[in-house]
Amino acid sequence: MPPNLRIFRSMVDEALRAEDSQRRQWADARWGCYAFYDFDGEPIYVGQTNERLRIRIRRHLTNQRTDAVAMRILDVMEVAEVELWPLWELEHVAVSDPKARERIDGVEYTIYRNALDRSSLGLLLNEKIPHRTEPVDLPASARFPLVDATIRQTQGAPDIRIARCAETLSRLASVAAERGIVSTGLRQVMVVQAARLTRLAASRHAYAAGLHQPPEDLVDVHYLRALDTY
């Protein structure tokens, strides 16, 4: 196993073993929501689960068996942090319980809206918009690093990230070309990846040329926010 992958998996394991003040492992909650962040601390993906947080996170990051990863929507190598919101009050509630579904949908959408507001692009890599609800109070959360200084110097190096983002965009385009008919959500993810690629490349060019960093609105895709939130 490559050293970087071994470190990454070890840090995922450490995050999933972390305990709260009541000695409960954050990832042990059956119902809960989560968010992934990139090397810049930008939110890039939000999700929910009722099969246990640790199982869902592992499917994304180590087993790579989720639709988001399989479809090349989420680049696991770009995930540098994870945040968990366990819903302990739903621990013994049936999956089909409508009140539980309403609760987790509200939490997920509130996290999603907050993430949009914190994203410099104003958009995430979610193909499907979480079920729209009114904002709700969020449960306690914990955020964990998944990369160390060594991985930041290699996997997080600007040129490596640019190459990886370009490859991800190319694979997304290939999926669209092969299938012919794909969701508008997938095509929106392509727009977001293209915007991320442009900003990464422009930032790297500015640094190499000794110029000021490009403005925040270098790539403006906020017009898509109307489709995402209302």
Sine and cosine of phi, psi and omega as CSV:
sin_phi,cos_phi,sin_psi,cos_psi,sin_omega,cos_omega
0.00,0.00,0.76,-0.65,0.02,-1.00
-0.84,0.54,0.58,-0.82,-0.05,-1.00
-0.81,0.58,-0.69,0.72,-0.01,-1.00
-0.88,0.47,-0.65,0.76,0.01,-1.00
-0.92,0.38,-0.62,0.79,0.02,-1.00
-0.90,0.44,-0.68,0.73,0.03,-1.00
-0.90,0.44,-0.72,0.70,-0.02,-1.00
-0.86,0.52,-0.74,0.67,-0.03,-1.00
-0.91,0.41,-0.58,0.81,0.04,-1.00
-0.90,0.43,-0.64,0.77,0.00,-1.00
-0.96,0.28,-0.52,0.85,0.13,-0.99
-0.89,0.45,-0.71,0.70,0.03,-1.00
-0.86,0.52,-0.68,0.73,-0.01,-1.00
-0.89,0.45,-0.67,0.74,0.02,-1.00
-0.89,0.45,-0.65,0.76,-0.05,-1.00
-0.97,0.26,-0.24,0.97,0.06,-1.00
-1.00,-0.09,-0.18,0.98,-0.08,-1.00
-0.87,0.49,0.59,-0.81,-0.07,-1.00
-0.91,-0.41,0.45,-0.89,0.09,-1.00
-1.00,0.00,-0.13,-0.99,-0.07,-1.00
-0.91,0.40,-0.28,0.96,0.02,-1.00
-0.98,-0.18,0.25,0.97,0.03,-1.00
0.92,0.39,0.35,0.94,0.10,-0.99
-1.00,-0.05,0.66,-0.75,0.09,-1.00
-0.97,0.26,0.80,-0.60,-0.06,-1.00
-0.80,0.60,-0.65,0.76,-0.09,-1.00
-0.99,0.14,0.00,1.00,-0.04,-1.00
-1.00,0.09,-0.14,0.99,0.00,-1.00
-0.91,0.41,0.68,-0.73,0.00,-1.00
-0.95,0.30,-0.71,0.70,0.05,-1.00
-0.98,-0.22,0.65,-0.76,0.05,-1.00
0.09,-1.00,0.11,-0.99,0.02,-1.00
-0.82,-0.57,0.28,-0.96,-0.05,-1.00
-0.49,-0.87,0.35,-0.94,0.07,-1.00
-0.64,-0.77,0.59,-0.80,0.08,-1.00
-0.95,-0.31,0.56,-0.83,0.00,-1.00
-0.80,-0.60,0.51,-0.86,-0.02,-1.00
-1.00,-0.01,-0.18,-0.98,-0.06,-1.00
-0.92,0.38,-0.31,0.95,0.04,-1.00
-1.00,-0.07,0.05,1.00,-0.05,-1.00
0.98,0.18,0.21,0.98,-0.01,-1.00
-0.99,0.12,0.71,-0.70,0.10,-1.00
-0.92,0.38,0.69,-0.72,-0.03,-1.00
-0.81,-0.59,-0.31,0.95,-0.06,-1.00
-0.33,-0.94,0.65,-0.76,0.01,-1.00
-0.78,-0.63,0.62,-0.78,0.02,-1.00
-0.48,-0.88,0.07,-1.00,0.03,-1.00
-0.68,-0.74,0.29,-0.96,0.06,-1.00
-0.43,-0.90,0.45,-0.89,0.17,-0.99
-0.80,-0.60,0.35,0.94,0.01,-1.00
-0.93,-0.37,0.13,0.99,-0.01,-1.00
0.97,-0.22,0.75,-0.66,-0.08,-1.00
-0.86,0.51,-0.69,0.73,-0.06,-1.00
-0.89,0.47,-0.60,0.80,0.00,-1.00
-0.91,0.41,-0.71,0.70,-0.02,-1.00
-0.90,0.43,-0.70,0.72,-0.02,-1.00
-0.89,0.45,-0.67,0.74,0.03,-1.00
-0.90,0.44,-0.62,0.78,0.02,-1.00
-0.88,0.47,-0.59,0.81,0.05,-1.00
-0.95,0.32,-0.79,0.62,-0.28,-0.96
-0.99,-0.12,-0.48,0.88,-0.04,-1.00
-0.91,-0.43,-0.71,0.71,0.05,-1.00
-0.98,0.18,-0.46,0.89,0.01,-1.00
0.80,0.60,0.76,0.64,-0.05,-1.00
-0.91,-0.42,0.28,0.96,0.04,-1.00
-1.00,-0.05,0.34,-0.94,0.02,-1.00
-0.86,0.51,-0.64,0.77,-0.05,-1.00
-0.87,0.49,-0.62,0.78,0.01,-1.00
-0.98,0.18,-0.70,0.71,-0.03,-1.00
-0.87,0.48,-0.59,0.81,-0.02,-1.00
-0.99,0.11,0.04,1.00,0.00,-1.00
0.93,0.36,0.33,0.94,0.03,-1.00
-0.96,0.27,-0.70,0.71,0.00,-1.00
-0.95,-0.30,0.87,-0.49,0.06,-1.00
-1.00,0.03,0.96,-0.30,-0.05,-1.00
-0.85,0.52,-0.54,0.84,-0.03,-1.00
-0.94,0.35,-0.19,0.98,0.01,-1.00
-0.99,-0.12,-0.10,1.00,-0.01,-1.00
-0.99,0.11,0.89,-0.46,-0.04,-1.00
-0.93,-0.38,-0.32,0.95,0.00,-1.00
-0.54,-0.84,0.39,-0.92,0.10,-1.00
-0.71,-0.70,0.60,-0.80,0.09,-1.00
-0.85,-0.53,0.68,-0.73,-0.06,-1.00
-0.87,-0.49,0.68,-0.73,0.09,-1.00
-0.84,-0.54,1.00,0.04,0.01,-1.00
-0.96,0.28,0.59,-0.81,0.06,-1.00
-0.94,-0.35,0.98,0.17,-0.10,-1.00
-0.89,0.46,-0.50,0.87,-0.05,-1.00
-0.92,0.40,-0.25,0.97,-0.01,-1.00
-0.98,-0.22,0.19,0.98,-0.16,-0.99
-0.81,0.59,-0.62,0.78,-0.08,-1.00
-0.92,-0.39,0.36,0.93,-0.01,-1.00
-1.00,-0.01,0.60,-0.80,0.01,-1.00
-0.91,0.42,0.55,-0.83,0.00,-1.00
-0.86,0.52,-0.52,0.85,-0.06,-1.00
-1.00,0.09,-0.03,1.00,-0.05,-1.00
-0.90,0.43,0.86,-0.50,-0.07,-1.00
-0.91,0.42,-0.57,0.82,0.02,-1.00
-0.92,0.39,-0.62,0.79,0.04,-1.00
-0.91,0.41,-0.66,0.75,0.02,-1.00
-0.90,0.44,-0.65,0.76,0.03,-1.00
-0.89,0.45,-0.66,0.75,0.00,-1.00
-0.90,0.43,-0.77,0.64,-0.07,-1.00
-0.94,0.35,-0.55,0.83,0.07,-1.00
-0.90,0.44,-0.65,0.76,0.01,-1.00
-0.91,0.42,-0.67,0.74,0.02,-1.00
-0.91,0.42,-0.72,0.69,-0.01,-1.00
-0.88,0.48,-0.71,0.71,-0.06,-1.00
-0.93,0.37,-0.58,0.81,0.05,-1.00
-0.91,0.42,-0.68,0.73,0.07,-1.00
-0.88,0.48,-0.68,0.73,0.00,-1.00
-0.87,0.49,-0.74,0.68,0.01,-1.00
-0.89,0.46,-0.68,0.74,0.03,-1.00
-0.88,0.47,-0.64,0.77,0.00,-1.00
-0.91,0.41,-0.64,0.77,0.06,-1.00
-0.86,0.50,-0.67,0.75,-0.02,-1.00
-0.92,0.39,-0.50,0.87,-0.04,-1.00
-1.00,0.01,-0.25,0.97,0.00,-1.00
-0.98,0.20,0.73,-0.68,0.01,-1.00
-0.91,0.42,-0.44,0.90,0.06,-1.00
-1.00,0.06,-0.34,0.94,-0.04,-1.00
0.98,0.21,0.23,0.97,-0.01,-1.00
-0.57,-0.82,0.43,-0.90,0.04,-1.00
-0.91,-0.42,-0.06,-1.00,-0.01,-1.00
-0.99,-0.14,0.28,0.96,0.07,-1.00
-0.94,0.34,0.81,-0.59,0.08,-1.00
-0.95,0.31,-0.63,0.77,-0.01,-1.00
-0.95,-0.32,0.75,-0.66,0.04,-1.00
-0.96,0.27,0.75,-0.66,0.06,-1.00
-0.83,0.55,0.43,-0.90,0.00,-1.00
-0.82,0.58,0.82,-0.57,-0.07,-1.00
-0.95,0.32,0.75,-0.67,0.04,-1.00
-0.61,-0.80,0.08,-1.00,0.18,-0.98
-0.96,0.27,0.48,-0.88,0.04,-1.00
-0.86,0.51,0.58,-0.82,0.01,-1.00
-0.78,-0.63,0.27,-0.96,0.11,-0.99
-0.95,0.32,0.71,-0.71,-0.04,-1.00
-1.00,-0.04,0.55,-0.83,0.10,-1.00
-0.95,0.31,0.15,-0.99,0.06,-1.00
-0.88,0.48,0.56,-0.83,0.00,-1.00
-0.76,-0.65,0.22,-0.98,0.09,-1.00
-0.63,-0.77,0.67,-0.74,-0.04,-1.00
-0.90,-0.43,0.70,-0.71,-0.11,-0.99
-0.77,-0.64,0.66,-0.75,0.11,-0.99
-0.97,0.26,0.57,-0.82,0.02,-1.00
-0.87,-0.49,0.02,1.00,0.04,-1.00
-0.72,-0.70,0.50,-0.87,0.05,-1.00
-0.96,-0.28,-0.12,-0.99,-0.05,-1.00
-0.88,0.47,-0.58,0.81,0.00,-1.00
-0.89,0.45,-0.72,0.69,0.00,-1.00
-0.92,0.39,-0.59,0.81,0.03,-1.00
-0.89,0.46,-0.57,0.82,-0.01,-1.00
-0.97,0.26,-0.41,0.91,-0.04,-1.00
-0.96,-0.27,-0.96,0.27,-0.03,-1.00
-0.88,0.47,-0.50,0.87,-0.02,-1.00
-1.00,-0.06,0.07,1.00,0.03,-1.00
-0.89,0.45,0.66,-0.76,-0.09,-1.00
-0.79,0.62,-0.75,0.66,-0.05,-1.00
-0.91,0.40,-0.57,0.82,0.05,-1.00
-0.91,0.41,-0.67,0.74,0.01,-1.00
-0.91,0.41,-0.63,0.78,0.03,-1.00
-0.89,0.46,-0.73,0.68,0.00,-1.00
-0.88,0.47,-0.66,0.75,-0.03,-1.00
-0.93,0.37,-0.65,0.76,0.01,-1.00
-0.91,0.42,-0.65,0.76,0.03,-1.00
-0.89,0.45,-0.64,0.77,0.02,-1.00
-0.91,0.40,-0.66,0.75,0.02,-1.00
-0.88,0.47,-0.69,0.72,0.03,-1.00
-0.89,0.46,-0.66,0.75,0.02,-1.00
-0.88,0.47,-0.66,0.75,0.00,-1.00
-0.93,0.38,-0.62,0.79,0.07,-1.00
-0.88,0.48,-0.69,0.72,0.01,-1.00
-0.90,0.44,-0.59,0.80,0.03,-1.00
-0.91,0.41,-0.65,0.76,0.06,-1.00
-0.86,0.51,-0.71,0.70,0.00,-1.00
-0.89,0.45,-0.67,0.75,-0.02,-1.00
-0.92,0.39,-0.64,0.77,-0.04,-1.00
-0.95,0.33,-0.62,0.78,-0.07,-1.00
-1.00,0.07,-0.43,0.91,0.00,-1.00
0.98,0.19,-0.88,0.47,0.02,-1.00
-0.95,-0.31,0.91,-0.42,0.04,-1.00
-0.77,-0.64,0.23,-0.97,-0.04,-1.00
-0.93,0.36,0.46,-0.89,0.10,-0.99
-0.90,0.43,-0.46,0.89,0.05,-1.00
-0.89,0.45,-0.65,0.76,0.04,-1.00
-0.91,0.42,-0.64,0.77,0.02,-1.00
-0.93,0.37,-0.53,0.85,0.08,-1.00
-0.92,0.38,-0.63,0.78,0.06,-1.00
-0.86,0.50,-0.60,0.80,0.05,-1.00
-0.89,0.46,-0.64,0.77,0.05,-1.00
-0.89,0.46,-0.70,0.71,-0.01,-1.00
-0.90,0.43,-0.68,0.73,0.03,-1.00
-0.90,0.44,-0.63,0.78,0.04,-1.00
-0.90,0.43,-0.63,0.78,0.03,-1.00
-0.92,0.40,-0.67,0.74,0.04,-1.00
-0.88,0.47,-0.67,0.74,0.01,-1.00
-0.88,0.47,-0.71,0.70,-0.01,-1.00
-0.87,0.49,-0.70,0.72,-0.03,-1.00
-0.93,0.38,-0.66,0.75,0.04,-1.00
-0.89,0.46,-0.71,0.71,-0.03,-1.00
-0.92,0.39,-0.66,0.75,0.00,-1.00
-0.91,0.40,-0.64,0.77,0.02,-1.00
-0.90,0.43,-0.66,0.75,0.01,-1.00
-0.92,0.40,-0.65,0.76,0.04,-1.00
-0.89,0.45,-0.70,0.71,-0.01,-1.00
-0.87,0.49,-0.67,0.74,0.01,-1.00
-0.90,0.44,-0.71,0.70,-0.04,-1.00
-0.92,0.40,-0.55,0.84,-0.05,-1.00
-1.00,-0.01,-0.04,1.00,-0.01,-1.00
0.95,0.31,0.50,0.87,-0.01,-1.00
-0.98,-0.19,0.21,-0.98,0.12,-0.99
-0.91,0.41,0.51,-0.86,0.05,-1.00
-0.88,0.47,0.58,-0.82,-0.02,-1.00
-0.87,0.49,0.45,-0.89,-0.03,-1.00
-0.92,0.39,0.36,-0.93,-0.01,-1.00
-0.85,0.52,-0.56,0.83,-0.06,-1.00
-1.00,-0.07,0.41,0.91,0.04,-1.00
-0.79,0.61,-0.71,0.71,0.07,-1.00
-0.85,-0.52,0.92,-0.39,-0.07,-1.00
-0.96,-0.27,0.96,-0.29,0.04,-1.00
-0.90,-0.44,0.36,0.93,-0.05,-1.00
-0.92,0.40,-0.27,0.96,0.05,-1.00
-0.87,0.49,-0.40,0.92,0.01,-1.00
-0.98,0.20,-0.22,0.98,0.00,-1.00
-0.87,0.49,-0.57,0.82,-0.01,-1.00
-0.87,0.49,-0.57,0.82,0.02,-1.00
-0.97,0.25,-0.47,0.88,-0.10,-0.99
-0.99,0.11,-0.45,0.89,-0.22,-0.98
-0.83,-0.56,-0.20,0.98,-0.08,-1.00
-0.79,-0.62,0.00,0.00,0.00,0.00
